[in-house]
Amino acid sequence: MANVDASELAKFASRAGEWWDPRGAFRTLHEINELRLDYIAQRAELKGARVLDVGCGGGLLAEGLASRGARVTGIDMAPENVAAAVHHATAGALTIDYRCVDVEELASERAGAFDVVTCLEMLEHVPEPERIVAACAAAVRPGGAVFFSTINRNLKSFALAIVGAEYVLGLLPRGTHEYRKLIRPAELAGWCRRASLDVGELTGLHFNPATRSYWLDGNVDVNYFASARRGAVS
């Protein structure tokens, strides 16, 4: 059974036409995209790398990875998102392999085929995130890098990432996140270990609303990244 929440798919599919509007519903993703790309590039070689972007949406991260020399496959379960991604890449003469396919299915077909796997801002939108982590691990080669980003589950993250970001500041559309689906770092680390992924570091993402500036540090109370490597096959 596909690891998909129909209401989540519908939520993002309904806004597929806004992916490339830097002032639209996905403005925050536009603003942090270079930061995300730098984070990945500092921890994994991208030039010539085979990269899988899981939950690619309209292709913001995938296009950035391609612009840095990666050979990118982007997958998403919403056909509307994939169509938006294909349209924008074609207009920009970028070669990206976009597919509307489940990551578990792709990992079964192409086990160990990728040097790098990215899964950003996606785990908190599926019914069983541990299955996504396992599939990402299966898709990457031994020694390859896997990157996740998500939101911690605690009162501070509820206040800042949901109430503040969605209802006060309007950084994201209301209802983008559900508190019960947020993921504590210990939970993510445990799923990684069970999937033979070694978590090298956890890094927090922060925002100053007065200056609309973003930065990274070691505080993972709210938004955070995880950088991992797949262990060698024994």
N, C-alpha and C positions, 0 to 999 in steps of 0.2 A: 504494500500500500504506500502510495506517495506520501512523503512527509510534508504535507501542504495544508495550510489553513485557508479555506476558500474566502473567508472574509478579509484576510490579509491580502490575498491576491487581488481581490476586487478593489481594495483600498488603493493599492499602488497602480493597478491597471487604469483606474478612473482618472489618474493624473499623469498618464504616460505622455501626453502632449506637452507637459510642463518640464520635462527632464532637463532640457537645455535652455531654460529661461533662468538666467542668473539672479533674477529678482523674484522668481516664482516660489512654488512650494518647496523646491530643493535648493534654495539659496544657500543654506548652511553647508550642504555637500559641495557646492561650488567653492565656497570660501575656505573649506578645509582640504580641498583636493590636493593642492601642491604639498601641503603638510603631510598628508597621508602618503603621497608618492615618495617624498623625501624619506619618511620613516622606513618604508619598504626598501628603497634603493640603498640606504645606509646599512642594511642587514642582509641583502641578497643581490647578487649580480643580475641585472635586468637585460643588458645588451645581449641579444641572441638567445635569451632564456625562453623556455616553453612555459608560459604562465596561464593558469586557469583562474578566472575571476568568477566566483560563485555568488549568485544573486546580483548580477551585473546591472540590473535596472536599465536605465537608458544609455549606459556606457561611459559615464563620467570617468570612473577609475580605469576602465579598460582602455579608453583612448589615451589617457595619460601614460599608462604602462607601455602602450604601443609607441608613443612618441619618444619613449626612452629606450627604444630598441628591442622590446620584448616581442615574441611571437605569441599573440594573445588569443585564447579561446574564452569567450564570455557566455555564461549560461544563466537563464532566468526562467521561472515557471509561468510567467505572465506573457503571453504572446504579444500583447500591446507594448510591453517594455522592450522586448526583442525587436519588434518592428521599429520602434523609435531609435534604438541603438543602431540598427542596420542603416536606417535612413541617414542618420547624422554621420556615421563613418563613411558611407558612400559619398556624401556631399563633400567630405573632407579628404577623399581619396586615400582613406586608411584601410589597410587589409587586416580585418579582425574576423575571426570565425565565431559568429554568434549563433547560439542554438537555444531552442526552447526544450530543455531536457532536465530531468532530475539529476542531481549530482551523484546520487547513489547508482543510478543507471550508468552514467558516464564513467564513474570510477570502476564499475564492474567491467565495462568494455575496454577501458584504457588505464588499467591499473599501473601505477608507477610511471605514467607517461609525462608528467610535468616536473619541471625544476622548482617551480614556485606555485603555490596556491594561495589566493586571497579570498577572504570571506568577511567583508566589512559591513557593519550595520545590518546584519541579516539574521544572526542566530536568535535574536529576541522576537522574531516574527514567524517562527515555525513551531509546530506542536512538540517535536522531539529534537532539540538542538544537539543532543549527544550523537544522534545518527548523522547529522551533518558533519560534525567534527570527525567522526570515524571515516566518513566518505572522503573528506578532504585529505585525511592521512593516507587512505588507500590510493588516491589519485596522484600523490606526489612520490617522486623517486626516493629511495633510501638516501639520507643526507640532505634532501631537499627542504626548502623553507615553506612554512605555512604561517599565514598571518590572519588573525581574527581581530575584530573590534566589536564591542557591545557596551552595555550599560550595567553597572552594579545594581544590586537590589538592596536598598536600605532607605531609611527616612530621608537622608540627605539627597540621594539621587531622585527620590520621589518629588522632593521640594524643588530641586533645580532642573532635572531633566524632563519632568512631566509638567508640574504646575508652572514653574518658571519659564521653561523653554517653549511650551505649547500654549499655555493659557495667559501668561503675562506678557512675555516678550514677542510671542508670535514667530519664533525662530523655525518652528515646524508646525504643520497643520495639527489642529486639535484631534486627539485620538490616534496619533501616530504610534504611541507606545502604550502598552498595558503593564502596570506595575508587576503583576504576578508572573509575567514572562521575562522579566529582567534576570540577569545571571550574575551571581557572585563569582569573583575571581577564583575562589577555591573550587567551585563547581566546574568551571571551565578547565582549570588545571587538572582536576580529576578525570574529566572526559579525555583530555589530551593524553594523560598517562596511560589510560586504558586503550588508547588507539596507537600506542608506541610513538607518541610525539613528546619530545623533550622541550618543555617551556623554558626558554632562555631568560625572558624578562617580561614584566608587565609594566606598561607605561600609561599614565593618565593623560587625558586630553582636557584642556581647560579653556574657558571663554570669559573675556572681559566685556560685558555689555556696553560699557561706556565708550570703549574704543573699537568694538567689534573685532578684537584681536584674539587669536588662539595660540596656545603653546602646549608643550608636552613637559611632564615631569614625573616623578615617582609616585605621586598621590593618585590612587586608583579608586577613590571614593565614589566617583560618578561615571563618566565615560572613560573607557580604557582600551588599550591595544594589548594583544598578546603575540609574541614572536616565538615560534617553535620550529624544531627540526625533527624530521622523521629519523628514528634510529635505524642503524644498519640491520639488514635481515640476518638473523642468526642461522 
